Amino acid sequence: MKHIYKPCIILLFAALAVSCTNENSTPKETDKPLAVFDLNAAQKIIKEKSDKFTQSHITRDTAYLNNIFAADAKVFPPNADVVIGRTAIAAVNNEWVNFDFKEFIEESTAFYGNEEFLVDEGNYFLRFGEEDIIDKGHYINIWKQENGEWKMFTNMWNSSLPATSTE
Protein backbone atom coordinates (compact mmCIF):
# COMPACT_ATOMS: atom_id res chain seq x y z
CA MET A 1 0.00 0.00 0.00
CA LYS A 2 2.80 2.41 0.80
CA HIS A 3 4.01 2.32 -2.81
CA ILE A 4 0.59 3.37 -4.15
CA TYR A 5 0.47 6.56 -2.04
CA LYS A 6 3.81 7.91 -3.30
CA PRO A 7 2.75 8.13 -7.00
CA CYS A 8 -0.66 9.54 -6.00
CA ILE A 9 0.92 12.23 -3.86
CA ILE A 10 3.38 13.13 -6.63
CA LEU A 11 0.53 13.37 -9.17
CA LEU A 12 -1.52 15.46 -6.75
CA PHE A 13 1.32 17.98 -6.27
CA ALA A 14 2.01 18.09 -10.01
CA ALA A 15 -1.67 18.76 -10.77
CA LEU A 16 -1.77 21.44 -8.09
CA ALA A 17 1.37 23.14 -9.47
CA VAL A 18 -0.02 23.14 -13.02
CA SER A 19 -3.36 24.55 -11.93
CA CYS A 20 -1.68 27.33 -9.92
CA THR A 21 0.59 28.23 -12.83
CA ASN A 22 -2.32 28.39 -15.28
CA GLU A 23 -4.44 30.44 -12.88
CA ASN A 24 -1.72 33.08 -12.42
CA SER A 25 -0.73 33.30 -16.07
CA THR A 26 -4.17 33.95 -17.52
CA PRO A 27 -5.18 37.61 -17.79
CA LYS A 28 -7.77 38.80 -15.35
CA GLU A 29 -10.58 41.18 -16.16
CA THR A 30 -8.96 43.82 -13.95
CA ASP A 31 -5.60 43.57 -15.75
CA LYS A 32 -5.16 46.45 -18.19
CA PRO A 33 -2.49 46.58 -20.85
CA LEU A 34 0.18 49.14 -20.07
CA ALA A 35 -0.07 52.25 -22.21
CA VAL A 36 2.99 52.86 -24.34
CA PHE A 37 4.34 56.40 -24.11
CA ASP A 38 4.54 58.06 -27.54
CA LEU A 39 7.46 60.52 -27.47
CA ASN A 40 6.73 61.77 -31.01
CA ALA A 41 3.13 62.64 -30.11
CA ALA A 42 4.33 64.39 -26.94
CA GLN A 43 6.90 66.34 -28.96
CA LYS A 44 4.18 67.56 -31.30
CA ILE A 45 2.11 68.79 -28.33
CA ILE A 46 5.12 70.59 -26.82
CA LYS A 47 6.00 72.15 -30.19
CA GLU A 48 2.48 73.61 -30.43
CA LYS A 49 2.65 74.90 -26.86
CA SER A 50 6.12 76.37 -27.43
CA ASP A 51 5.02 78.13 -30.61
CA LYS A 52 2.08 79.65 -28.74
CA PHE A 53 4.42 80.53 -25.83
CA THR A 54 6.75 82.55 -28.08
CA GLN A 55 3.84 84.16 -29.95
CA SER A 56 2.18 85.11 -26.66
CA HIS A 57 5.17 87.30 -25.80
CA ILE A 58 4.59 89.26 -29.02
CA THR A 59 0.80 89.50 -28.63
CA ARG A 60 1.10 90.19 -24.89
CA ASP A 61 -1.18 87.27 -24.07
CA THR A 62 -0.39 87.07 -20.36
CA ALA A 63 -3.36 84.75 -19.74
CA TYR A 64 -1.69 82.06 -21.87
CA LEU A 65 1.78 82.81 -20.49
CA ASN A 66 0.56 82.53 -16.90
CA ASN A 67 -1.38 79.32 -17.54
CA ILE A 68 1.37 77.45 -19.40
CA PHE A 69 3.44 77.13 -16.23
CA ALA A 70 2.97 74.40 -13.62
CA ALA A 71 1.87 75.52 -10.16
CA ASP A 72 5.36 74.81 -8.78
CA ALA A 73 7.28 76.01 -11.85
CA LYS A 74 10.66 77.71 -11.74
CA VAL A 75 12.00 80.31 -14.15
CA PHE A 76 15.75 80.93 -14.30
CA PRO A 77 16.27 84.23 -16.14
CA PRO A 78 19.83 85.31 -16.90
CA ASN A 79 21.41 87.75 -14.45
CA ALA A 80 18.46 87.51 -12.06
CA ASP A 81 17.16 85.47 -9.16
CA VAL A 82 15.09 82.36 -9.75
CA VAL A 83 11.33 82.96 -9.88
CA ILE A 84 9.30 80.19 -8.21
CA GLY A 85 5.60 79.43 -8.52
CA ARG A 86 2.89 80.37 -10.99
CA THR A 87 1.87 83.51 -9.05
CA ALA A 88 5.41 84.93 -8.95
CA ILE A 89 5.96 84.00 -12.61
CA ALA A 90 2.71 85.76 -13.55
CA ALA A 91 4.03 88.99 -12.01
CA VAL A 92 7.23 88.68 -14.06
CA ASN A 93 5.25 87.86 -17.23
CA ASN A 94 3.38 91.13 -16.85
CA GLU A 95 6.74 92.94 -16.93
CA TRP A 96 8.23 90.87 -19.77
CA VAL A 97 5.41 91.56 -22.22
CA ASN A 98 6.22 95.26 -21.89
CA PHE A 99 9.64 94.67 -23.49
CA ASP A 100 7.82 95.11 -26.82
CA PHE A 101 8.75 91.76 -28.36
CA LYS A 102 8.70 91.94 -32.15
CA GLU A 103 10.14 88.53 -32.87
CA PHE A 104 10.68 85.48 -30.68
CA ILE A 105 11.70 82.13 -32.11
CA GLU A 106 12.65 78.91 -30.31
CA GLU A 107 14.29 76.17 -32.33
CA SER A 108 14.47 72.79 -30.61
CA THR A 109 17.77 70.92 -30.99
CA ALA A 110 17.11 68.03 -28.60
CA PHE A 111 13.93 66.53 -27.22
CA TYR A 112 13.70 63.62 -24.79
CA GLY A 113 11.85 62.35 -21.78
CA ASN A 114 9.07 60.07 -20.63
CA GLU A 115 5.45 60.18 -19.49
CA GLU A 116 6.44 62.23 -16.41
CA PHE A 117 8.94 64.81 -17.68
CA LEU A 118 9.94 66.09 -21.12
CA VAL A 119 13.04 68.13 -21.87
CA ASP A 120 13.25 70.52 -24.81
CA GLU A 121 16.69 72.01 -25.47
CA GLY A 122 17.35 74.53 -28.17
CA ASN A 123 18.29 77.95 -29.45
CA TYR A 124 16.29 81.15 -29.32
CA PHE A 125 16.25 84.42 -31.21
CA LEU A 126 14.70 87.64 -29.85
CA ARG A 127 14.10 91.06 -31.33
CA PHE A 128 12.52 93.56 -28.98
CA GLY A 129 12.27 97.18 -27.84
CA GLU A 130 12.19 100.47 -29.66
CA GLU A 131 15.88 100.09 -30.54
CA ASP A 132 15.28 96.64 -32.11
CA ILE A 133 17.58 94.91 -29.65
CA ILE A 134 18.68 91.49 -30.84
CA ASP A 135 19.43 88.62 -28.50
CA LYS A 136 20.12 85.00 -29.28
CA GLY A 137 21.10 82.13 -27.08
CA HIS A 138 20.15 78.75 -25.67
CA TYR A 139 17.24 77.48 -23.62
CA ILE A 140 16.10 74.44 -21.70
CA ASN A 141 12.42 73.92 -20.98
CA ILE A 142 11.33 71.03 -18.79
CA TRP A 143 7.68 70.04 -19.02
CA LYS A 144 5.66 67.91 -16.64
CA GLN A 145 2.15 66.53 -16.47
CA GLU A 146 -0.24 68.49 -14.27
CA ASN A 147 -3.85 67.32 -14.17
CA GLY A 148 -3.34 65.46 -17.46
CA GLU A 149 -1.88 68.46 -19.30
CA TRP A 150 1.73 69.27 -20.15
CA LYS A 151 2.85 72.36 -18.23
CA MET A 152 6.21 74.12 -18.25
CA PHE A 153 8.00 73.14 -15.05
CA THR A 154 11.38 74.77 -15.65
CA ASN A 155 12.27 77.57 -18.08
CA MET A 156 15.93 78.57 -18.34
CA TRP A 157 17.76 80.56 -20.97
CA ASN A 158 21.01 82.43 -21.49
CA SER A 159 22.38 84.67 -24.18
CA SER A 160 25.17 83.64 -26.52
CA LEU A 161 26.10 87.27 -27.11
CA PRO A 162 29.03 88.82 -25.26
CA ALA A 163 28.13 90.56 -22.02
CA THR A 164 27.95 94.31 -22.28
CA SER A 165 29.65 96.59 -19.82
CA THR A 166 27.53 98.74 -17.51
CA GLU A 167 30.10 101.57 -17.66
MDTraj code that builds the backbone (N, CA, C; nanometers):
import mdtraj as md
import numpy as np

residues = "MET LYS HIS ILE TYR LYS PRO CYS ILE ILE LEU LEU PHE ALA ALA LEU ALA VAL SER CYS THR ASN GLU ASN SER THR PRO LYS GLU THR ASP LYS PRO LEU ALA VAL PHE ASP LEU ASN ALA ALA GLN LYS ILE ILE LYS GLU LYS SER ASP LYS PHE THR GLN SER HIS ILE THR ARG ASP THR ALA TYR LEU ASN ASN ILE PHE ALA ALA ASP ALA LYS VAL PHE PRO PRO ASN ALA ASP VAL VAL ILE GLY ARG THR ALA ILE ALA ALA VAL ASN ASN GLU TRP VAL ASN PHE ASP PHE LYS GLU PHE ILE GLU GLU SER THR ALA PHE TYR GLY ASN GLU GLU PHE LEU VAL ASP GLU GLY ASN TYR PHE LEU ARG PHE GLY GLU GLU ASP ILE ILE ASP LYS GLY HIS TYR ILE ASN ILE TRP LYS GLN GLU ASN GLY GLU TRP LYS MET PHE THR ASN MET TRP ASN SER SER LEU PRO ALA THR SER THR GLU".split()
xyz = np.array([
    [0.0803, -0.1184, 0.0000],
    [0.0000, 0.0000, 0.0000],
    [0.0859, 0.1266, 0.0000],
    [0.1965, 0.1222, 0.0703],
    [0.2804, 0.2405, 0.0801],
    [0.3250, 0.2872, -0.0574],
    [0.3512, 0.1978, -0.1488],
    [0.4012, 0.2320, -0.2814],
    [0.2936, 0.2998, -0.3656],
    [0.1692, 0.2759, -0.3389],
    [0.0593, 0.3366, -0.4146],
    [0.0443, 0.4839, -0.3746],
    [0.0640, 0.5177, -0.2504],
    [0.0471, 0.6559, -0.2042],
    [0.1516, 0.7503, -0.2623],
    [0.2749, 0.7050, -0.2777],
    [0.3807, 0.7908, -0.3305],
    [0.3457, 0.8435, -0.4691],
    [0.3091, 0.7601, -0.5666],
    [0.2748, 0.8133, -0.6996],
    [0.1511, 0.9034, -0.6951],
    [0.0548, 0.8711, -0.6099],
    [-0.0656, 0.9545, -0.5999],
    [-0.0319, 1.0922, -0.5448],
    [0.0533, 1.0964, -0.4462],
    [0.0922, 1.2235, -0.3861],
    [0.1713, 1.3063, -0.4876],
    [0.2597, 1.2429, -0.5613],
    [0.3382, 1.3133, -0.6633],
    [0.2450, 1.3694, -0.7705],
    [0.1495, 1.2899, -0.8171],
    [0.0530, 1.3368, -0.9173],
    [-0.0331, 1.4508, -0.8627],
    [-0.0706, 1.4413, -0.7375],
    [-0.1516, 1.5463, -0.6753],
    [-0.0752, 1.6789, -0.6711],
    [0.0512, 1.6760, -0.6303],
    [0.1316, 1.7981, -0.6270],
    [0.1570, 1.8523, -0.7673],
    [0.1793, 1.7654, -0.8626],
    [0.2010, 1.8094, -1.0008],
    [0.0758, 1.8765, -1.0557],
    [-0.0411, 1.8175, -1.0303],
    [-0.1671, 1.8763, -1.0772],
    [-0.1907, 2.0110, -1.0097],
    [-0.1601, 2.0194, -0.8825],
    [-0.1771, 2.1443, -0.8093],
    [-0.0827, 2.2530, -0.8638],
    [0.0399, 2.2182, -0.8926],
    [0.1366, 2.3137, -0.9468],
    [0.0934, 2.3639, -1.0833],
    [0.0439, 2.2749, -1.1686],
    [-0.0019, 2.3139, -1.3024],
    [-0.1226, 2.4043, -1.2920],
    [-0.2153, 2.3725, -1.2046],
    [-0.3360, 2.4551, -1.1932],
    [-0.3024, 2.5929, -1.1376],
    [-0.2074, 2.6024, -1.0450],
    [-0.1678, 2.7329, -0.9917],
    [-0.0964, 2.8151, -1.0975],
    [-0.0120, 2.7535, -1.1771],
    [0.0593, 2.8228, -1.2835],
    [-0.0389, 2.8753, -1.3864],
    [-0.1347, 2.7964, -1.4281],
    [-0.2320, 2.8386, -1.5278],
    [-0.3208, 2.9508, -1.4737],
    [-0.3562, 2.9433, -1.3469],
    [-0.4437, 3.0443, -1.2882],
    [-0.3742, 3.1801, -1.2848],
    [-0.2453, 3.1824, -1.2517],
    [-0.1725, 3.3081, -1.2416],
    [-0.1325, 3.3646, -1.3768],
    [-0.1205, 3.2816, -1.4787],
    [-0.0728, 3.3302, -1.6073],
    [-0.1844, 3.3787, -1.6980],
    [-0.3085, 3.3477, -1.6665],
    [-0.4175, 3.3949, -1.7516],
    [-0.4546, 3.5370, -1.7123],
    [-0.4826, 3.6224, -1.8117],
    [-0.5177, 3.7610, -1.7789],
    [-0.6497, 3.7670, -1.7036],
    [-0.6562, 3.8597, -1.6129],
    [-0.7768, 3.8803, -1.5352],
    [-0.8517, 3.9981, -1.5946],
    [-0.9779, 4.0080, -1.5635],
    [-1.0585, 4.1177, -1.6159],
    [-1.0058, 4.2524, -1.5673],
    [-0.9452, 4.2561, -1.4498],
    [-0.8961, 4.3824, -1.3953],
    [-0.7602, 4.4201, -1.4523],
    [-0.6896, 4.3255, -1.5150],
    [-0.5603, 4.3568, -1.5750],
    [-0.5817, 4.4441, -1.6977],
    [-0.5084, 4.5556, -1.7036],
    [-0.5164, 4.6450, -1.8186],
    [-0.3815, 4.6456, -1.8866],
    [-0.3794, 4.6500, -2.0176],
    [-0.2495, 4.6584, -2.0850],
    [-0.1845, 4.7931, -2.0535],
    [-0.0544, 4.7911, -2.0358],
    [0.0181, 4.9138, -2.0074],
    [0.0182, 5.0030, -2.1310],
    [-0.0098, 5.1305, -2.1108],
    [-0.0071, 5.2254, -2.2207],
    [0.1384, 5.2521, -2.2582],
    [0.1648, 5.2581, -2.3851],
    [0.2989, 5.2863, -2.4337],
    [0.3106, 5.4370, -2.4547],
    [0.4132, 5.4966, -2.3978],
    [0.4338, 5.6401, -2.4114],
    [0.4832, 5.6710, -2.5522],
    [0.4201, 5.7673, -2.6173],
    [0.4543, 5.8065, -2.7541],
    [0.5300, 5.9391, -2.7497],
    [0.6626, 5.9324, -2.7561],
    [0.7464, 6.0516, -2.7474],
    [0.7204, 6.1455, -2.8648],
    [0.6984, 6.0915, -2.9836],
    [0.6731, 6.1769, -3.1008],
    [0.5439, 6.2558, -3.0855],
    [0.4404, 6.1932, -3.0340],
    [0.3134, 6.2636, -3.0112],
    [0.3318, 6.3716, -2.9047],
    [0.4068, 6.3406, -2.7993],
    [0.4331, 6.4391, -2.6941],
    [0.5136, 6.5564, -2.7495],
    [0.6090, 6.5277, -2.8359],
    [0.6903, 6.6339, -2.8956],
    [0.6039, 6.7278, -2.9799],
    [0.5085, 6.6734, -3.0496],
    [0.4178, 6.7563, -3.1300],
    [0.3358, 6.8490, -3.0391],
    [0.2874, 6.7969, -2.9285],
    [0.2114, 6.8786, -2.8327],
    [0.2981, 6.9911, -2.7779],
    [0.4215, 6.9587, -2.7386],
    [0.5116, 7.0586, -2.6817],
    [0.5502, 7.1623, -2.7872],
    [0.5687, 7.1207, -2.9104],
    [0.6002, 7.2154, -3.0191],
    [0.4873, 7.3168, -3.0339],
    [0.3628, 7.2704, -3.0322],
    [0.2483, 7.3610, -3.0435],
    [0.2427, 7.4573, -2.9254],
    [0.2663, 7.4055, -2.8055],
    [0.2646, 7.4905, -2.6858],
    [0.3802, 7.5910, -2.6896],
    [0.4962, 7.5477, -2.7348],
    [0.6122, 7.6373, -2.7426],
    [0.5898, 7.7477, -2.8454],
    [0.5318, 7.7121, -2.9592],
    [0.5017, 7.8131, -3.0613],
    [0.4051, 7.9180, -3.0058],
    [0.3049, 7.8713, -2.9337],
    [0.2083, 7.9650, -2.8742],
    [0.2758, 8.0462, -2.7625],
    [0.3667, 7.9848, -2.6895],
    [0.4420, 8.0533, -2.5833],
    [0.5213, 8.1707, -2.6410],
    [0.5956, 8.1466, -2.7490],
    [0.6748, 8.2545, -2.8081],
    [0.5834, 8.3619, -2.8679],
    [0.4774, 8.3205, -2.9352],
    [0.3840, 8.4157, -2.9950],
    [0.3140, 8.4999, -2.8886],
    [0.2862, 8.4401, -2.7737],
    [0.2180, 8.5113, -2.6659],
    [0.3013, 8.6269, -2.6104],
    [0.4325, 8.6176, -2.6211],
    [0.5170, 8.7301, -2.5804],
    [0.4959, 8.8487, -2.6747],
    [0.4783, 8.8201, -2.8025],
    [0.4593, 8.9256, -2.9023],
    [0.3195, 8.9865, -2.8904],
    [0.2188, 8.9014, -2.8708],
    [0.0803, 8.9498, -2.8632],
    [0.0415, 8.9964, -2.7227],
    [0.1329, 8.9797, -2.6286],
    [0.1100, 9.0195, -2.4887],
    [-0.0050, 8.9418, -2.4245],
    [-0.0134, 8.8158, -2.4598],
    [-0.1178, 8.7272, -2.4074],
    [-0.0731, 8.6703, -2.2728],
    [-0.0844, 8.7508, -2.1682],
    [-0.0389, 8.7074, -2.0357],
    [-0.1253, 8.5947, -1.9801],
    [-0.2505, 8.5854, -2.0220],
    [-0.3358, 8.4755, -1.9741],
    [-0.2750, 8.3417, -2.0159],
    [-0.2321, 8.3306, -2.1408],
    [-0.1686, 8.2060, -2.1867],
    [-0.0342, 8.1864, -2.1165],
    [0.0458, 8.2920, -2.1114],
    [0.1778, 8.2806, -2.0488],
    [0.1672, 8.2360, -1.9036],
    [0.0701, 8.2884, -1.8314],
    [0.0560, 8.2529, -1.6905],
    [0.0046, 8.1106, -1.6731],
    [-0.0777, 8.0648, -1.7655],
    [-0.1381, 7.9324, -1.7538],
    [-0.0480, 7.8199, -1.8043],
    [0.0516, 7.8506, -1.8840],
    [0.1368, 7.7450, -1.9401],
    [0.2310, 7.6856, -1.8352],
    [0.2518, 7.7587, -1.7261],
    [0.3444, 7.7130, -1.6230],
    [0.2740, 7.6250, -1.5195],
    [0.3459, 7.5247, -1.4710],
    [0.2968, 7.4400, -1.3623],
    [0.2867, 7.5232, -1.2343],
    [0.2060, 7.4784, -1.1415],
    [0.1870, 7.5519, -1.0160],
    [0.3187, 7.5725, -0.9414],
    [0.4079, 7.4737, -0.9491],
    [0.5364, 7.4809, -0.8782],
    [0.6535, 7.5082, -0.9725],
    [0.6258, 7.5737, -1.0831],
    [0.7278, 7.6009, -1.1848],
    [0.8384, 7.6921, -1.1325],
    [0.9519, 7.6850, -1.2039],
    [1.0661, 7.7711, -1.1737],
    [1.1152, 7.8322, -1.3049],
    [1.1439, 7.9611, -1.3000],
    [1.2005, 8.0309, -1.4147],
    [1.3375, 8.0824, -1.3725],
    [1.4378, 8.0540, -1.4569],
    [1.5754, 8.0930, -1.4298],
    [1.6198, 8.1944, -1.5348],
    [1.5841, 8.3224, -1.5168],
    [1.6268, 8.4228, -1.6140],
    [1.7756, 8.4542, -1.5965],
    [1.8411, 8.4963, -1.7037],
    [1.9829, 8.5310, -1.6895],
    [2.0000, 8.6562, -1.6035],
    [2.1053, 8.6582, -1.5268],
    [2.1413, 8.7748, -1.4451],
    [2.0310, 8.8166, -1.3480],
    [1.9543, 8.7204, -1.2995],
    [1.8459, 8.7509, -1.2059],
    [1.8234, 8.6310, -1.1143],
    [1.7497, 8.6555, -1.0080],
    [1.7155, 8.5475, -0.9155],
    [1.6123, 8.4552, -0.9781],
    [1.6089, 8.3315, -0.9299],
    [1.5089, 8.2357, -0.9747],
    [1.3703, 8.2837, -0.9315],
    [1.2721, 8.2599, -1.0169],
    [1.1332, 8.2959, -0.9876],
    [1.0580, 8.1648, -0.9692],
    [0.9917, 8.1477, -0.8544],
    [0.9301, 8.0194, -0.8214],
    [0.7802, 8.0356, -0.8029],
    [0.7051, 7.9485, -0.8687],
    [0.5602, 7.9433, -0.8520],
    [0.4858, 8.0247, -0.9574],
    [0.3691, 7.9746, -0.9934],
    [0.2885, 8.0368, -1.0991],
    [0.2550, 8.1826, -1.0673],
    [0.2248, 8.2142, -0.9422],
    [0.1875, 8.3514, -0.9046],
    [0.3052, 8.4469, -0.9249],
    [0.4218, 8.4088, -0.8789],
    [0.5411, 8.4932, -0.8955],
    [0.5783, 8.5056, -1.0429],
    [0.5659, 8.3963, -1.1178],
    [0.5963, 8.3996, -1.2607],
    [0.4979, 8.4906, -1.3333],
    [0.3717, 8.4894, -1.2932],
    [0.2710, 8.5762, -1.3550],
    [0.3092, 8.7229, -1.3387],
    [0.3605, 8.7603, -1.2231],
    [0.4029, 8.8990, -1.2011],
    [0.5166, 8.9355, -1.2958],
    [0.6106, 8.8436, -1.3144],
    [0.7225, 8.8680, -1.4056],
    [0.6727, 8.8726, -1.5506],
    [0.5790, 8.7847, -1.5868],
    [0.5245, 8.7856, -1.7231],
    [0.4640, 8.9210, -1.7572],
    [0.3972, 8.9820, -1.6618],
    [0.3379, 9.1134, -1.6850],
    [0.4446, 9.2177, -1.7178],
    [0.5627, 9.2036, -1.6608],
    [0.6738, 9.2941, -1.6934],
    [0.7358, 9.2593, -1.8283],
    [0.7552, 9.1298, -1.8538],
    [0.8225, 9.0872, -1.9766],
    [0.7476, 9.1291, -2.1024],
    [0.6152, 9.1216, -2.0999],
    [0.5411, 9.1556, -2.2222],
    [0.5563, 9.3034, -2.2565],
    [0.5997, 9.3847, -2.1621],
    [0.6217, 9.5261, -2.1889],
    [0.7574, 9.5543, -2.2536],
    [0.8364, 9.4490, -2.2792],
    [0.9637, 9.4666, -2.3491],
    [0.9420, 9.4881, -2.4987],
    [0.8173, 9.4863, -2.5420],
    [0.7825, 9.5112, -2.6821],
    [0.8505, 9.4094, -2.7751],
    [0.8210, 9.2820, -2.7519],
    [0.8750, 9.1758, -2.8364],
    [0.8208, 9.1898, -2.9784],
    [0.9090, 9.1886, -3.0741],
    [0.8700, 9.1941, -3.2150],
    [0.8875, 9.0577, -3.2819],
    [0.9863, 8.9848, -3.2320],
    [1.0139, 8.8528, -3.2873],
    [1.0696, 8.7654, -3.1756],
    [1.0207, 8.6425, -3.1676],
    [1.0683, 8.5480, -3.0677],
    [1.0546, 8.4096, -3.1286],
    [1.1676, 8.3447, -3.1476],
    [1.1697, 8.2128, -3.2105],
    [1.2486, 8.1176, -3.1211],
    [1.1923, 7.9999, -3.0974],
    [1.2653, 7.8914, -3.0312],
    [1.2799, 7.7778, -3.1320],
    [1.4013, 7.7282, -3.1424],
    [1.4290, 7.6166, -3.2335],
    [1.4852, 7.5008, -3.1518],
    [1.4075, 7.3944, -3.1411],
    [1.4472, 7.2787, -3.0613],
    [1.5634, 7.2052, -3.1286],
    [1.6637, 7.1691, -3.0486],
    [1.7772, 7.0920, -3.0994],
    [1.7852, 6.9531, -3.0362],
    [1.7147, 6.9336, -2.9254],
    [1.7106, 6.8025, -2.8600],
    [1.5792, 6.7924, -2.7836],
    [1.5194, 6.6746, -2.7906],
    [1.3927, 6.6527, -2.7217],
    [1.3924, 6.5103, -2.6694],
    [1.3691, 6.4947, -2.5385],
    [1.3704, 6.3619, -2.4792],
    [1.2886, 6.3621, -2.3509],
    [1.2578, 6.2449, -2.3026],
    [1.1846, 6.2346, -2.1782],
    [1.0963, 6.1121, -2.1732],
    [0.9981, 6.1181, -2.0824],
    [0.9067, 6.0072, -2.0629],
    [0.7694, 6.0615, -2.0270],
    [0.6817, 5.9752, -1.9779],
    [0.5447, 6.0179, -1.9486],
    [0.5362, 6.1143, -1.8306],
    [0.6442, 6.1320, -1.7557],
    [0.6438, 6.2229, -1.6413],
    [0.7060, 6.3587, -1.6726],
    [0.8223, 6.3577, -1.7376],
    [0.8936, 6.4815, -1.7678],
    [0.9446, 6.4782, -1.9117],
    [0.9387, 6.5925, -1.9776],
    [0.9940, 6.6090, -2.1117],
    [1.0935, 6.7235, -2.1089],
    [1.2022, 6.7089, -2.1812],
    [1.3045, 6.8126, -2.1875],
    [1.3171, 6.8590, -2.3317],
    [1.3078, 6.9899, -2.3505],
    [1.3247, 7.0524, -2.4810],
    [1.4433, 7.1476, -2.4704],
    [1.5500, 7.1172, -2.5439],
    [1.6694, 7.2013, -2.5472],
    [1.6756, 7.2668, -2.6837],
    [1.7244, 7.3898, -2.6873],
    [1.7345, 7.4530, -2.8173],
    [1.7980, 7.5898, -2.8144],
    [1.7786, 7.6597, -2.9257],
    [1.8290, 7.7947, -2.9448],
    [1.7117, 7.8904, -2.9569],
    [1.7339, 8.0147, -2.9169],
    [1.6295, 8.1150, -2.9323],
    [1.6847, 8.2374, -3.0029],
    [1.5937, 8.3139, -3.0591],
    [1.6247, 8.4419, -3.1212],
    [1.5182, 8.5408, -3.0770],
    [1.5616, 8.6587, -3.0304],
    [1.4698, 8.7635, -2.9854],
    [1.5020, 8.8950, -3.0550],
    [1.3969, 8.9667, -3.0880],
    [1.4098, 9.1058, -3.1330],
    [1.3035, 9.1836, -3.0571],
    [1.3467, 9.2857, -2.9836],
    [1.2521, 9.3563, -2.8983],
    [1.2942, 9.5011, -2.8766],
    [1.2009, 9.5803, -2.8223],
    [1.2266, 9.7180, -2.7837],
    [1.2252, 9.8159, -2.9002],
    [1.2204, 9.9410, -2.8645],
    [1.2189, 10.0474, -2.9660],
    [1.3470, 10.0488, -3.0475],
    [1.4579, 10.0080, -2.9860],
    [1.5877, 10.0091, -3.0539],
    [1.6119, 9.8819, -3.1354],
    [1.5124, 9.7936, -3.1437],
    [1.5283, 9.6640, -3.2114],
    [1.6492, 9.5872, -3.1592],
    [1.6501, 9.5656, -3.0301],
    [1.7579, 9.4915, -2.9651],
    [1.7475, 9.3451, -3.0085],
    [1.8605, 9.2888, -3.0413],
    [1.8679, 9.1485, -3.0837],
    [1.9358, 9.0686, -2.9726],
    [1.8802, 8.9546, -2.9419],
    [1.9435, 8.8616, -2.8497],
    [1.9243, 8.7219, -2.9067],
    [2.0234, 8.6409, -2.8897],
    [2.0123, 8.5005, -2.9275],
    [2.0899, 8.4189, -2.8265],
    [2.0447, 8.2968, -2.8076],
    [2.1099, 8.2127, -2.7085],
    [2.0509, 8.0741, -2.7038],
    [2.0571, 8.0137, -2.5876],
    [2.0155, 7.8748, -2.5674],
    [1.9096, 7.8693, -2.4580],
    [1.8268, 7.7658, -2.4646],
    [1.7241, 7.7477, -2.3616],
    [1.7095, 7.6007, -2.3279],
    [1.6557, 7.5768, -2.2105],
    [1.6103, 7.4440, -2.1698],
    [1.4736, 7.4633, -2.1050],
    [1.3758, 7.3941, -2.1573],
    [1.2422, 7.3922, -2.0982],
    [1.2123, 7.2498, -2.0545],
    [1.1742, 7.2345, -1.9295],
    [1.1331, 7.1034, -1.8787],
    [0.9827, 7.1102, -1.8577],
    [0.9137, 7.0109, -1.9099],
    [0.7675, 7.0037, -1.9023],
    [0.7283, 6.8864, -1.8152],
    [0.6163, 6.9026, -1.7439],
    [0.5658, 6.7910, -1.6640],
    [0.4138, 6.7870, -1.6740],
    [0.3597, 6.6706, -1.6448],
    [0.2147, 6.6527, -1.6465],
    [0.1548, 6.7136, -1.5198],
    [0.0507, 6.7938, -1.5387],
    [-0.0235, 6.8486, -1.4266],
    [-0.1713, 6.8385, -1.4631],
    [-0.2425, 6.7562, -1.3893],
    [-0.3852, 6.7318, -1.4174],
    [-0.4081, 6.6883, -1.5617],
    [-0.3190, 6.6022, -1.6117],
    [-0.3337, 6.5461, -1.7456],
    [-0.2917, 6.6381, -1.8586],
    [-0.2302, 6.7513, -1.8264],
    [-0.1877, 6.8458, -1.9297],
    [-0.0402, 6.8782, -1.9111],
    [0.0321, 6.8910, -2.0226],
    [0.1731, 6.9266, -2.0146],
    [0.1860, 7.0740, -1.9787],
    [0.2604, 7.1008, -1.8710],
    [0.2854, 7.2364, -1.8233],
    [0.4366, 7.2572, -1.8144],
    [0.4805, 7.3806, -1.8364],
    [0.6215, 7.4117, -1.8254],
    [0.6592, 7.4113, -1.6766],
    [0.7560, 7.3298, -1.6434],
    [0.8003, 7.3141, -1.5054],
    [0.9266, 7.3963, -1.4787],
    [1.0154, 7.4000, -1.5767],
    [1.1385, 7.4774, -1.5651],
    [1.1643, 7.5484, -1.6976],
    [1.1959, 7.6763, -1.6901],
    [1.2273, 7.7574, -1.8076],
    [1.3580, 7.8292, -1.7768],
    [1.4611, 7.7987, -1.8578],
    [1.5930, 7.8569, -1.8339],
    [1.6544, 7.8953, -1.9672],
    [1.7126, 8.0131, -1.9739],
    [1.7759, 8.0563, -2.0974],
    [1.8946, 8.1459, -2.0663],
    [1.9883, 8.1519, -2.1621],
    [2.1008, 8.2426, -2.1494],
    [2.1476, 8.2857, -2.2872],
    [2.1961, 8.4063, -2.2934],
    [2.2379, 8.4669, -2.4183],
    [2.3726, 8.4091, -2.4634],
    [2.3886, 8.4032, -2.5940],
    [2.5168, 8.3637, -2.6516],
    [2.6008, 8.4869, -2.6866],
    [2.5395, 8.6045, -2.6761],
    [2.6098, 8.7272, -2.7111],
    [2.7030, 8.7685, -2.5984],
    [2.8107, 8.8378, -2.6316],
    [2.9031, 8.8823, -2.5264],
    [2.8328, 8.9763, -2.4298],
    [2.8703, 8.9673, -2.3048],
    [2.8132, 9.0559, -2.2022],
    [2.8563, 9.1989, -2.2313],
    [2.7638, 9.2906, -2.2078],
    [2.7954, 9.4315, -2.2282],
    [2.8338, 9.4939, -2.0958],
    [2.9182, 9.5905, -2.1016],
    [2.9651, 9.6595, -1.9818],
    [2.8578, 9.7587, -1.9360],
    [2.8502, 9.7784, -1.8060],
    [2.7535, 9.8740, -1.7509],
    [2.8162, 10.0124, -1.7390],
    [2.9416, 10.0267, -1.7779],
    [3.0102, 10.1566, -1.7662],
    [2.9741, 10.2488, -1.8786],
])
top = md.Topology()
chain = top.add_chain()
for i, resn in enumerate(residues, 1):
    res = top.add_residue(resn, chain, resSeq=i)
    for name in ("N", "CA", "C"):
        top.add_atom(name, md.element.get_by_symbol(name[0]), res)
traj = md.Trajectory(xyz[None], top)
